[in-house]
């Protein structure tokens, strides 16, 4: 039984899909005014883990992740650089997907872009006006928050308190300062689309309501995103969507915690970001995934490079045991039931990846100890299957096994060449260290007249 924390309920709940055997999930993606940073990737990895584990548990998953490719910040970036906003968006989306692929993040089923769904957005706004939830003012269209009785149910915000301490810039075209824009009248030099209310562009919140319902229907299972989106973005999505349909918008709301740098939430607006592409120049993708999975997705994380370096030790241990297990060919046999049960218990409990990793590391230690006793072929094959099954759920070490074997064989050949050079220089003590070190890894060296050869034992 999978339990996940539902922000709307404020507690963990048993997951019960709207349709048996299927999960429909929408996750707010990147606003494409600047390059993707590690905070964006944390949200993407969180969605990836949910998708992977639901699929592992037998569900068919439809995942939609949007790109916000038109808003105030993108327009400001375009005006600042002189580059067309569409080119900016296209370039950043491409980089985001490249980084995601390198980190073995499964592609979403759909990646809608706001500018390609203008018609659906406008039709949505028309319905809100017809139902009395929205009003037109000087070419703008606003959502009248006072008309939706459930406003604040996700974030816990009180509407009267919001009115008193409104953190919204005053706008004379609004009836109330907390009302938010569904459609913005075009200003000179800005991109625009024709609409029933004049030339303009969509507001941020309406984009996600229109796109999610277009792909997933009026009510779907899970809506996800960063905790910073709970208010106002997700709160406004609920008001818009339920205002149109009169039905619950999403059954479960799942939010990942902030990723902080120097004590502050990583944010492009204040410039304290660490680009994903820069991290991947230094660290293996699996090291980055291990780093992100080592903290529960709902907990805030502090970014320190030292913490990334710490994950390299675990990465190397896992890589070493996978190499040792790969020497025994075949994938027959069954996974070890008890180990898999402990792994599933961790993942069933709100996708507790730190606990799941502890199961994996404990099992890795057992494998090293048992292999010293030469337990036999069938156990080795079973251990390999068990370990790879758990790692696969977490998206780790999914390169083809042959690629790992090839890399390690090349390393062994390099060590043998170095050992031969040492022997030619009569540095036998150092050459023996290489031989003895390889022997501990079950690599036996045989010196012949034709040169040194090695074999796995």
DOTIVO-838732 format. One line per 5 residues: number of its first residue (from 1); for each residue x, y, z of N, C-alpha, C. Coordinates in steps of 0.001 Angstrom, whole numbers. Each point is the difference from the previous one (the first is absolute). Example, Ala and Ser with C-alpha at 12.3 -4.5 7.8 and 13.67 -1.06 7.14 Angstrom:
1	13190 -5690 7800 -890 1190 0 900 1200 0 | -350 1050 -720 820 1190 60 -770 1090 730 .
***
This chain:
1	843 -1193 0 -843 1193 0 883 1249 0 | -145 808 -1029 790 1221 -118 -698 1132 748 | 764 666 856 -495 1195 673 830 1195 -463 | -658 1115 -228 727 1213 -347 -611 1184 731 | 855 972 271 -454 1185 722 -762 899 -955 .
6	-1250 298 380 -873 844 -813 -41 1387 639 | 576 986 -664 17 1362 540 -1410 499 266 | -938 -398 -848 -1383 452 156 -605 -508 1300 | 328 -1239 376 -527 -584 1235 884 299 1206 | 1262 338 -267 939 271 1086 460 -1247 715 .
11	-29 -1158 -684 415 -1250 622 260 -1049 -1080 | 614 -1113 426 186 -1131 -903 -1336 -698 -216 | -227 -416 -1230 -1224 -711 -339 320 -1208 -865 | -831 -1022 103 140 -1143 -897 -328 439 -1418 | 856 -419 -931 -236 388 -1384 -1058 -900 -621 .
16	-1075 615 -444 -1069 -698 -710 -270 744 -1295 | 382 -566 -1136 -154 722 -1269 -1458 194 -370 | -244 1016 -797 -1361 247 -476 -474 -1115 -919 | 947 -550 -766 -296 -1108 -904 931 -1149 316 | -560 -1164 203 778 -1166 416 1198 -245 -917 .
21	1184 -100 625 1203 -358 -744 640 1137 -766 | -535 1225 118 548 1122 -763 283 1183 912 | 1079 715 -313 361 1228 727 157 1118 -1010 | -759 1066 193 130 1199 -843 610 1098 858 | 1125 535 -466 804 895 835 481 1216 -800 .
26	-160 1175 597 472 1253 -608 999 636 954 | 1155 388 -528 1041 628 807 417 1306 -653 | -45 1083 756 403 1306 -529 1492 -16 -314 | 321 362 -1223 1386 -46 -447 664 1359 -3 | 900 161 -923 915 1138 -47 -643 1239 -611 .
31	275 1153 613 -250 1275 -670 1285 358 -725 | -84 200 -1296 1215 -86 -830 662 1355 -266 | 163 798 1072 730 1246 -207 1496 -152 255 | 398 -1112 629 1419 -190 276 318 -1479 89 | 1282 -315 31 462 -1378 -103 -381 -827 1234 .
36	-214 -1305 -173 -438 -845 1116 1071 -162 1074 | -430 130 1261 916 -199 1121 -396 -1254 772 | 786 -319 1019 -185 -1262 710 -1334 -44 736 | -561 1165 349 -1323 32 615 -1076 -501 -942 | 93 378 -1281 -949 -510 -995 107 -1516 -119 .
41	1226 -486 38 216 -1435 -180 -500 -780 1207 | 34 610 1185 -558 -706 1155 -1489 -281 -225 | -728 997 -510 -1424 -201 -281 -195 -1082 -1059 | 867 -6 -1020 -113 -989 -1081 312 -1405 499 | 1013 -137 861 340 -1313 552 -1119 -506 900 .
46	-623 903 757 -1137 -395 844 -1119 -593 -855 | -349 689 -1077 -1037 -516 -903 430 -1320 -627 | 1272 -109 -325 528 -1217 -610 -126 -1193 941 | 304 219 1280 -96 -1078 984 -1446 -446 166 | -928 958 41 -1414 -368 101 -420 -838 -1202 .
51	370 468 -1185 -367 -724 -1226 599 -1405 6 | 1277 -105 324 673 -1293 -19 -619 -978 1007 | -266 505 1218 -498 -935 1006 -1450 -406 -265 | -793 923 -491 -1365 -384 -378 32 -1052 -1111 | 865 192 -984 106 -987 -1085 510 -1335 536 .
56	972 47 882 527 -1222 627 -1100 -729 763 | -937 765 558 -1099 -563 789 -1175 -438 -863 | 153 89 -1317 -1006 -541 -906 -954 1000 -606 | 200 1282 260 -882 1021 -566 488 448 -1383 | -929 445 -810 321 711 -1231 -40 1495 322 .
61	1092 688 -260 121 1402 414 15 922 -1218 | -822 1039 62 63 1078 -985 507 1238 714 | 1182 455 -392 632 1161 639 42 1168 -974 | -475 1140 457 47 1244 -772 853 1006 771 | 1006 540 -656 846 1040 591 45 1171 -971 .
66	-424 1157 459 -124 1150 -905 1264 849 -42 | 74 840 -993 981 1083 -61 -756 1319 -94 | 263 897 938 -561 1348 -82 919 820 -902 | -460 275 -1212 874 663 -969 -459 1418 -338 | -946 539 791 -361 1410 -133 -441 512 1367 .
71	703 978 524 -425 702 1212 863 1251 141 | -196 758 1077 697 1279 173 1518 -161 -24 | 502 -1033 679 1451 -178 103 618 -349 -1350 | -696 -802 -789 519 -360 -1325 19 1220 -912 | -1053 792 83 -48 1232 -805 1127 937 414 .
76	213 135 1315 1085 871 490 1354 -495 -496 | 205 -1326 -9 1250 -576 -487 183 295 -1483 | -1073 -117 -757 52 276 -1433 350 1465 -269 | -614 893 764 261 1429 -183 1413 364 432 | 479 -684 1016 1360 263 498 1067 -449 -992 .
81	-203 -1162 -623 1018 -586 -871 -215 312 -1475 | -1233 390 -363 -315 238 -1400 -280 -1267 -775 | -58 -1134 697 -257 -1291 -644 -1487 -302 46 | -537 -530 -1080 -1410 -348 -58 -343 -987 1113 | -1129 238 677 -368 -841 1149 -163 -1460 -396 .
86	-397 -273 -1246 -159 -1375 -439 1335 -717 -114 | 1027 722 -440 1330 -602 -88 570 -269 1381 | -233 911 925 452 -212 1379 -626 -1276 550 | -1316 -111 -150 -708 -1164 518 462 -1295 -626 | 149 0 -1304 406 -1209 -711 1377 -476 460 .
91	924 937 169 1353 -354 421 21 -580 1408 | -770 609 903 6 -448 1391 -720 -1338 150 | -1074 -204 -730 -697 -1286 23 935 -1111 -476 | 730 266 -1059 938 -996 -529 1058 -359 1046 | 536 1021 685 1012 -269 1029 -603 -790 1161 .
96	-1206 361 390 -671 -703 1099 -179 -1483 -332 | -469 -291 -1199 -228 -1389 -389 1312 -770 -131 | 1041 662 -490 1311 -650 -81 511 -366 1394 | -118 948 942 419 -276 1373 -833 -1116 612 | -1302 29 -255 -889 -1035 529 374 -1374 -538 .
101	302 -76 -1288 394 -1275 -601 1294 -521 625 | 957 897 216 1272 -420 585 -197 -530 1415 | -986 559 701 -291 -433 1371 -994 -1156 44 | -284 -556 -1160 -877 -1172 -116 -1399 286 544 | -477 1218 -204 -1370 352 342 -885 -401 -1165 .
106	-963 -865 266 -877 -466 -1072 -744 1178 -623 | -119 -19 -1297 -749 1055 -680 -1477 -57 408 | -594 1175 185 -1440 67 227 -720 -436 -1269 | -1266 -353 149 -787 -380 -1174 -335 1214 -855 | -135 1151 653 -292 1246 -719 779 1140 660 .
111	542 880 -854 666 1226 459 -695 1204 -643 | -1190 359 452 -697 1126 -628 672 1341 293 | -51 885 -987 497 1373 145 -1189 941 -78 | 3 1010 857 -1163 883 115 -359 657 -1327 | 1002 433 -757 -279 729 -1237 -643 -876 -1073 .
116	44 -1313 192 -613 -913 -965 -1414 -420 433 | -486 607 1086 -1339 -329 499 -795 1271 275 | 227 1019 -799 -709 1270 180 -1510 -188 -171 | -411 -805 -973 -1429 -210 -230 -666 -624 1222 | 603 -1060 562 -570 -650 1179 -52 970 1183 .
121	1020 831 130 41 974 1091 -1136 1015 -149 | -182 506 -1207 -1068 982 -229 -1381 -617 227 | -194 -1227 -455 -1294 -673 209 -275 -174 1496 | 1046 -284 767 -117 -163 1439 -445 1323 639 | 629 1090 -430 -327 1317 554 -1447 375 -324 .
126	-435 -288 -1221 -1383 291 -396 -973 -696 955 | 271 -1249 336 -877 -740 919 -27 644 1381 | 1155 467 465 51 642 1313 -814 1292 19 | 60 751 -1089 -794 1228 -92 -1488 -338 1 | -366 -996 -801 -1414 -408 -92 -554 -464 1341 .
131	843 -648 809 -440 -518 1291 112 1036 1114 | 459 1199 -323 57 1073 984 1230 16 881 | 1008 -786 -335 1221 -27 804 1054 1001 -488 | -216 581 -1151 1003 893 -576 -673 1229 -593 | 762 1080 -143 -534 1245 -560 1062 661 -877 .
136	-486 781 -967 870 706 -948 159 1436 457 | 1242 482 -76 271 1376 397 1141 557 -847 | -350 925 -920 992 691 -847 902 -980 -753 | -618 -1032 -570 748 -972 -797 624 -1110 802 | -29 105 1339 485 -1060 879 -1190 -840 461 .
141	277 -1234 351 -1021 -840 608 545 -484 1341 | -800 194 1059 420 -379 1343 -931 -1046 597 | 572 -826 847 -793 -954 769 -434 685 1283 | -1294 -45 278 -553 617 1207 62 -1025 1130 | 1029 132 833 262 -987 1048 -1169 -121 976 .
146	-728 1079 205 -1115 -16 958 -1127 -934 -439 | -42 -351 -1273 -1072 -861 -520 234 -1485 292 | 1241 -350 402 311 -1420 223 99 -251 1496 | -961 -729 535 -95 -189 1452 1134 -838 578 | 618 -813 -830 1052 -879 507 1395 591 -86 .
151	100 1303 -291 1335 582 -185 804 -68 1301 | 1203 -546 -92 884 -144 1153 65 -1400 570 | -776 -939 -572 -59 -1337 598 1285 -805 -173 | 803 323 -1003 1271 -701 -182 1093 602 873 | 102 1306 -3 1087 698 697 -326 350 1445 .
156	-1292 -42 337 -387 420 1341 -82 1504 158 | 71 723 -1104 -85 1460 44 -1443 440 260 | -134 1075 776 -1303 587 271 -210 1190 -910 | -1131 18 -722 -226 1037 -1008 -65 1393 617 | -622 131 1159 -72 1317 641 1389 505 373 .
161	845 -899 508 1370 389 342 789 369 -1245 | -252 -711 -1086 687 314 -1257 -374 1393 -489 | -1265 366 168 -444 1321 -438 689 1097 816 | 108 -229 1310 587 1013 883 1489 158 -286 | 680 -1106 -96 1450 59 -205 396 -377 -1400 .
166	-778 416 -982 222 -400 -1391 1417 317 -437 | 695 -1065 -437 1361 163 -503 -24 153 -1518 | -1157 440 -502 -171 144 -1443 113 1482 -348 | 710 314 -1057 134 1393 -405 -1373 589 -317 | -256 1225 470 -1310 611 -267 -241 155 -1494 .
171	-1237 -250 -409 -384 99 -1400 -1421 541 -41 | -162 1190 -554 -1299 677 -5 -1030 -732 -863 | 462 -902 -882 -952 -715 -853 -621 -1193 712 | 493 -337 1191 -544 -1130 754 -1100 462 950 | -933 -893 278 -1013 275 1025 588 -165 1399 .
176	841 -1011 144 645 -266 1290 1484 -266 -234 | 861 391 937 1441 -187 -208 424 -1457 -95 | -799 -940 543 381 -1413 -46 -483 -704 -1261 | -827 670 -812 -396 -594 -1279 1235 -170 -875 | 5 -1036 -829 1197 -255 -809 -356 -63 -1484 .
181	1009 256 -822 -212 146 -1441 -128 -1348 -689 | -1039 -121 -816 -165 -1137 -904 503 356 -1397 | -202 1257 -373 443 506 -1306 521 1415 198 | 1160 287 -579 629 1311 178 7 755 -1318 | -529 1198 28 8 842 -1202 1433 291 -410 .
186	239 -17 -1300 1357 182 -508 504 1408 252 | 1255 105 418 685 1278 126 909 177 -1214 | 388 1224 -305 859 224 -1170 1272 -846 57 | 292 -648 -1114 1222 -790 -99 -103 -1400 542 | -1177 -398 517 -169 -1342 552 -641 -943 -1020 .
191	249 -1306 132 -701 -980 -851 -1496 42 303 | -816 -302 -1004 -1443 5 221 -696 -996 -914 | -1215 -357 388 -893 -824 -797 -1374 681 -28 | -710 -177 -1098 -1354 542 -72 -899 -770 973 | -960 701 575 -927 -632 930 -1324 753 -13 .
196	-1054 -552 603 -1276 730 86 114 1304 791 | 1090 172 741 156 1190 851 1078 942 -529 | 481 -295 -1213 1052 799 -600 1324 -737 3 | 994 623 -559 1319 -635 -63 601 -121 1399 | 604 -1160 247 589 -209 1316 639 -1376 103 .
201	201 -441 1216 648 -1289 258 -562 -590 1286 | 167 -1311 180 -577 -635 1190 767 320 1274 | -704 -61 1127 662 40 1297 637 -1349 293 | 828 -36 1026 761 -1207 313 -913 -1134 456 | -883 262 962 -755 -1076 646 -948 -712 -962 .
206	-634 757 -884 -987 -583 -904 639 -987 -971 | 1283 203 -305 684 -886 -942 -42 -1451 496 | 347 -192 1290 72 -1372 526 -1383 -629 130 | -1009 783 380 -1355 -553 78 -452 -508 -1365 | 204 821 -1023 -455 -364 -1338 761 -1204 -547 .
211	1311 -8 180 809 -1079 -569 -211 -1319 748 | -66 37 1317 -173 -1246 752 -1341 -652 -327 | -1067 812 -63 -1314 -569 -290 -114 -445 -1454 | 741 643 -896 -11 -400 -1411 549 -1415 -153 | 1072 -332 750 653 -1293 -162 -512 -1073 961 .
216	-506 416 1174 -317 -977 1039 -1465 -26 405 | -791 947 -482 -1400 24 367 -291 965 1141 | -1278 133 320 -428 994 980 482 -305 1414 | 150 -1286 312 549 -416 1293 1052 -1070 -255 | 1142 145 618 1049 -1011 -165 602 -327 1358 .
221	939 -952 15 450 -584 1269 953 894 791 | 1100 418 -643 1070 674 745 402 1281 -708 | 116 1066 778 595 1247 -488 1236 255 845 | 1137 193 -651 1251 180 726 723 1273 -372 | 1066 254 741 829 1178 -238 752 375 1260 .
226	781 1053 -77 749 466 1160 -908 629 1046 | 459 -35 1251 -795 554 1097 -242 1492 -164 | 855 679 -744 -176 1437 -224 -1203 302 -886 | -567 -1027 -634 -1137 210 -889 -1354 -164 698 | 24 -446 1251 -1274 -223 700 -850 1267 -21 .
231	620 1128 330 -697 1278 -90 925 1009 -685 | -507 746 -974 -1400 7 -440 -320 -944 -1165 | 1013 -588 -627 -236 -669 -1278 -1002 -1144 107 | 260 -958 874 -890 -1158 74 -1344 356 622 | 8 925 945 -1267 465 560 -874 611 -1088 .
236	609 771 -881 -750 634 -1091 -436 -1001 -1056 | 812 -1011 -234 -406 -1061 -923 -1280 -680 479 | -52 -289 1295 -1204 -639 556 -1209 911 -197 | 141 1278 319 -1130 932 -116 -508 67 -1436 | 909 93 -948 -390 68 -1420 -680 -1285 -450 .
241	658 -1106 273 -449 -1286 -543 -1316 -439 614 | -107 110 1299 -1230 -413 661 -1117 1009 -239 | 385 1242 -292 -1002 985 -385 -668 -363 -1313 | 757 -547 -928 -539 -394 -1306 -803 -1290 91 | 550 -1012 698 -604 -1336 -46 -942 -304 1160 .
246	211 650 1139 -759 -357 1186 424 -1329 590 | 1139 -544 -460 512 -1291 459 1372 185 646 | 425 -947 849 1375 62 517 992 13 -1155 | 1035 795 124 982 148 -1075 990 -1160 5 | 754 -141 1076 924 -1125 154 -266 -659 1345 .
251	102 -1312 47 -305 -729 1224 1119 121 1025 | 1257 -77 -481 1162 84 890 923 1119 -473 | 490 776 959 967 1073 -300 1324 -359 658 | 1040 -148 -817 1308 -451 472 1030 1092 -284 | 701 438 1050 956 1107 -152 1374 -388 552 .
256	1029 244 -797 1362 -223 475 533 1242 698 | 898 -213 963 546 1092 794 971 875 -776 | 331 1131 618 932 944 -610 1403 -590 -63 | 781 480 -960 1434 -255 -32 667 1330 287 | 693 77 1135 559 1276 467 1481 116 -313 .
261	436 1213 -237 1409 313 -198 326 1179 897 | 979 -198 876 382 1049 958 -1189 440 840 | -851 -965 372 -1116 285 885 -1233 563 -671 | 52 244 -1307 -1156 546 -708 -435 -956 -1098 | -1323 6 -272 -527 -843 -1078 692 344 -1308 .
266	453 -1044 -698 659 219 -1276 -995 628 -971 | 364 1155 -548 -948 747 -827 751 830 -1028 | -507 -41 -1221 606 800 -1068 -142 1493 276 | -1082 383 678 -273 1429 210 1039 661 892 | 612 -780 925 1036 597 855 1399 -482 -381 .
271	74 -830 -1020 1296 -362 -579 785 -1051 749 | -595 -653 1001 758 -1026 743 -335 -1392 -532 | 496 -290 -1173 -313 -1276 -641 1282 -747 -363 | -140 -1313 -67 1077 -866 -479 -546 -741 -1209 | 577 262 -1161 -512 -585 -1232 247 -1505 -46 .
276	-965 -735 -508 126 -1450 -128 1176 -347 -909 | 124 740 -1097 1070 -300 -959 1382 137 634 | 158 938 943 1296 172 675 284 -1171 935 | -1018 -476 688 180 -1143 904 393 -1243 -785 | -644 -200 -1153 255 -1202 -792 1364 21 -687 .
281	665 1135 4 1378 55 -494 963 -638 999 | -430 -85 1266 874 -468 1075 -413 -1374 514 | -1309 -228 126 -490 -1213 644 -763 -891 -972 | 107 -1302 244 -771 -964 -777 -1493 223 267 | -847 -206 -1009 -1443 178 206 -565 -804 1164 .
286	479 -1237 174 -509 -819 1101 397 564 1364 | 1129 684 72 391 657 1249 -999 1111 335 | -408 752 -1028 -969 1078 200 -1351 -573 434 | -420 -1085 -638 -1264 -637 394 84 -505 1439 | 1094 -644 371 159 -479 1372 -76 1154 989 .
291	604 1114 -353 -44 1188 858 -1433 472 205 | -769 82 -1071 -1372 476 104 -903 -1001 725 | 253 -1282 -193 -831 -1033 616 366 -256 1457 | 1128 538 448 440 -237 1380 -797 807 1012 | -823 939 -467 -900 779 850 -1427 -253 -467 .
296	-928 -154 945 -1392 -226 -372 -505 1171 -830 | -791 -292 -1016 -387 1033 -958 -729 1171 648 | -710 -225 1113 -750 1094 625 870 884 891 | 1184 -478 351 870 750 905 832 1023 -770 | 244 1162 589 908 957 -644 1414 -557 -30 .
301	772 417 -980 1395 -419 -123 894 1226 -67 | 1180 -111 589 1009 1044 -139 1058 -494 -974 | 270 809 -1011 981 -419 -1007 1411 323 496 | 771 -1046 199 1426 127 286 722 -983 -903 | 1063 449 -617 726 -908 -884 584 -1170 777 .
306	294 236 1297 535 -1092 816 -980 -1171 70 | -1290 311 8 -1002 -1067 55 -33 -790 -1303 | 254 680 -1101 105 -716 -1272 1203 -923 20 | 1122 486 517 1215 -805 54 -207 -1234 871 | -788 160 1073 -266 -1132 892 -697 -1140 -746 .
311	-818 344 -979 -746 -1024 -731 896 -813 -930 | 1195 515 -301 895 -729 -895 431 -1335 609 | 142 -17 1358 392 -1245 656 -1048 -1077 -202 | -1270 355 222 -1086 -954 -211 -106 -432 -1448 | 202 959 -894 -46 -297 -1435 1071 -1031 -379 .
316	1221 188 505 1086 -917 -341 -237 -1384 584 | -576 -75 1222 -298 -1312 592 -1039 -741 -830 | -1027 722 -405 -1037 -629 -819 556 -443 -1348 | 827 845 -591 586 -341 -1296 894 -1232 119 | 747 -76 1108 902 -1133 194 -771 -1301 149 .
321	-1062 25 802 -745 -1243 203 -734 -411 -1274 | -473 970 -766 -639 -332 -1276 996 -638 -957 | 1230 495 28 1036 -591 -853 288 -1443 421 | 117 -232 1300 272 -1350 477 -1140 -954 -361 | -1224 474 166 -1156 -837 -326 -105 -255 -1499 .
326	477 956 -803 -124 -139 -1452 881 -1110 -555 | 970 -483 801 881 -1052 -489 -753 -1316 -186 | -1114 -129 723 -837 -1183 -169 -1118 342 -966 | 33 -577 -1183 -975 320 -1043 -1366 -583 347 | -1023 637 -528 -1356 -518 161 -813 834 964 .
331	-1290 25 -236 -924 740 849 -1109 -899 519 | 257 -1279 45 -1013 -920 491 -190 119 1496 | -819 -869 550 -235 38 1426 -988 1091 384 | -348 23 1272 -951 976 498 688 980 936 | -578 1202 124 526 966 947 -233 -497 1419 .
336	841 440 910 -141 -403 1391 -1196 702 613 | -982 -784 362 -1293 533 413 107 915 1210 | 765 -394 1005 87 781 1234 611 1377 -249 | 1038 43 -823 654 1277 -301 -949 916 -776 | -647 -569 -1007 -936 795 -796 -1151 506 862 .
341	-447 -777 944 -1089 432 883 425 1201 839 | 1240 -22 503 486 1145 791 132 1244 -882 | 433 -203 -1233 115 1113 -943 -1381 581 -302 | -963 -866 -259 -1348 454 -322 -653 676 1199 | 273 -496 1177 -547 611 1208 453 1459 100 .
346	1270 240 -321 511 1374 30 -669 854 -1062 | -112 -509 -1208 -576 781 -1092 -1506 187 167 | -676 -986 576 -1437 137 248 -297 1116 994 | 954 284 854 -174 1035 1018 392 1366 -559 | -864 539 -865 196 1338 -567 1328 116 -743 .
351	356 -1079 -727 1174 34 -886 1265 396 780 | 252 -751 1061 1116 309 900 1307 -518 -600 | 591 771 -895 1217 -440 -694 1218 -123 918 | 176 860 1045 1154 -223 884 -50 -1377 674 | -1191 -403 430 -143 -1315 627 201 -1103 -1029 .
356	-494 204 -1220 199 -986 -1066 1482 -162 -323 | 735 1107 -18 1448 -66 -251 714 -743 1128 | -467 175 1237 636 -712 1118 -182 -1506 -159 | -1146 -431 -538 -217 -1423 -283 1001 -476 -1054 | 202 811 -1017 930 -360 -1076 1427 -86 517 .
361	427 996 790 1383 -1 500 230 -1170 958 | -999 -307 825 125 -1144 910 128 -1302 -794 | -785 -113 -1052 49 -1201 -831 1334 -93 -739 | 525 1126 -422 1310 17 -664 1082 -533 932 | -64 418 1255 972 -494 989 -115 -1512 158 .
366	-1235 -487 41 -208 -1452 111 589 -733 -1205 | -182 584 -1185 509 -645 -1217 1519 -150 71 | 694 1067 396 1460 -70 106 424 -1115 962 | -679 -65 1140 396 -988 1006 -285 -1426 -466 | -1162 -210 -616 -369 -1356 -421 847 -471 -1180 .
371	334 930 -902 782 -407 -1170 1390 -479 383 | 494 462 1145 1295 -479 468 -49 -1494 315 | -1187 -472 328 -166 -1409 358 -376 -865 -1201 | 16 615 -1211 -327 -735 -1226 -1321 -778 131 | -1124 707 110 -1272 -670 275 -580 -767 -1174 .
376	514 221 -1197 -519 -749 -1130 -732 864 -1003 | -97 -549 -1186 -494 742 -1152 -1436 488 175 | -888 -847 476 -1405 372 81 -220 1176 939 | 724 16 1123 -166 1122 924 503 1288 -639 | 1114 -55 -701 558 1195 -634 -989 580 -1012 .
381	-605 -874 -805 -976 461 -988 -1209 623 698 | -445 -607 1085 -1124 540 760 349 1349 607 | 1220 128 534 441 1261 593 69 1102 -1054 | 518 -372 -1173 79 981 -1085 -1385 483 -386 | -928 -916 -132 -1362 356 -385 -650 897 1064 .
386	204 -342 1262 -587 769 1095 534 1416 31 | 1316 129 -91 621 1327 71 -400 862 -1184 | 42 -586 -1195 -352 775 -1190 -1473 405 5 | -855 -839 569 -1421 318 92 -221 1247 854 | 652 57 1149 -159 1148 890 620 1257 -597 .
391	1189 -129 -551 657 1158 -604 -802 540 -1185 | -614 -904 -756 -794 423 -1152 -1191 842 403 | -631 -337 1129 -1138 787 479 436 1427 307 | 1232 156 466 524 1331 330 711 660 -1182 | -12 -669 -1141 614 586 -1199 1514 17 33 .
396	603 -913 740 1451 -32 177 634 -1161 -769 | 1175 259 -544 810 -1028 -653 -784 -739 -1081 | -651 768 -843 -778 -623 -1070 707 45 -1348 | 1279 364 -7 773 -187 -1221 33 -1487 -299 | 166 -326 -1265 93 -1413 -360 1140 -649 777 .
401	-250 -1196 508 1016 -711 772 1293 -141 -808 | -144 -185 -1287 1184 -156 -842 882 1237 40 | -618 1164 176 776 1239 42 858 38 1253 | -567 -434 1139 784 -51 1228 1138 -1001 -120 | -312 -1171 -595 1038 -1018 -164 1124 540 -883 .
406	-377 674 -1077 989 551 -926 903 1022 704 | -634 885 797 779 1021 704 987 -642 968 | -447 -1016 763 866 -618 989 1093 -836 -657 | -303 -652 -1111 1028 -762 -704 1088 921 -530 | -385 1152 -495 988 971 -466 887 474 1143 .
411	-597 160 1201 777 414 1165 993 -1083 402 | -417 -1270 -43 899 -1097 344 1176 -51 -975 | -300 155 -1295 1073 -1 -1001 979 1138 258 | -522 1149 396 863 1144 306 914 -317 1176 | -544 -652 1032 802 -368 1167 1064 -1040 -363 .
416	-350 -932 -880 989 -1000 -431 1147 641 -768 | -329 961 -862 1053 705 -738 917 766 954 | -617 629 1002 800 719 990 886 -969 778 | -549 -1151 350 775 -1009 735 1185 -496 -837 | -216 -196 -1300 1099 -441 -872 1110 1040 -34 .
421	-372 1284 -72 1007 1074 4 798 -12 1305 | -691 -247 1121 690 -45 1298 956 -1183 70 | -409 -1137 -537 859 -1190 28 1242 201 -855 | -154 682 -1132 1149 284 -860 1014 896 700 | -489 810 915 879 912 752 422 -604 1339 .
426	-274 -1328 166 337 -745 1218 -678 569 1255 | -1150 630 -189 -763 512 1146 -1037 -1064 391 | 543 -1124 488 -854 -1166 229 -953 189 1181 | 421 792 979 -873 201 1158 -1306 679 -416 | 118 1017 -868 -1192 698 -473 -828 -882 -930 .
431	680 -753 -867 -741 -866 -918 -749 -1091 768 | 592 -479 1104 -672 -1015 815 -1222 573 707 | 62 1285 345 -1171 636 629 -1196 -1 -954 | 283 255 -1283 -1082 -28 -993 -559 -1399 -119 | 912 -1005 -64 -442 -1400 -110 -846 -399 1206 .
436	468 333 1212 -717 -383 1226 -1331 739 110 | -11 1267 -439 -1241 761 45 -1055 -572 -921 | 417 -407 -1200 -935 -606 -941 -485 -1363 502 | 874 -720 701 -389 -1307 520 -1143 123 1000 | 32 1079 793 -1081 240 965 -1325 254 -707 .
441	83 435 -1254 -1211 231 -803 -323 -1192 -884 | 620 -1151 345 -237 -1255 -736 530 54 -1430 | 1053 793 -213 684 56 -1293 1383 -628 182 | 231 -1120 -664 1278 -708 142 894 284 -1209 | 1262 343 267 954 320 -1061 956 -1176 -196 .
446	232 -322 -1259 957 -1050 -358 1054 611 -915 | 1266 -97 420 1103 534 -785 558 -1085 -912 | 24 260 -1299 495 -967 -989 1071 651 -848 | 630 -805 -865 1024 544 -902 -602 999 -975 | -1286 -170 -321 -665 913 -938 -511 1264 698 .
451	125 29 1334 -499 1148 747 -959 -433 1104 | -545 963 677 -913 -299 1114 -1427 -179 -517 | -678 -982 584 -1409 -221 -326 -795 20 1310 | -1309 227 -121 -831 15 1210 -1286 -769 -244 | -548 -468 1099 -1286 -688 -71 -735 230 1301 .
456	-1322 -116 -65 -847 151 1178 -107 -1358 694 | 117 -11 1313 -84 -1243 756 -1083 100 1066 .
***
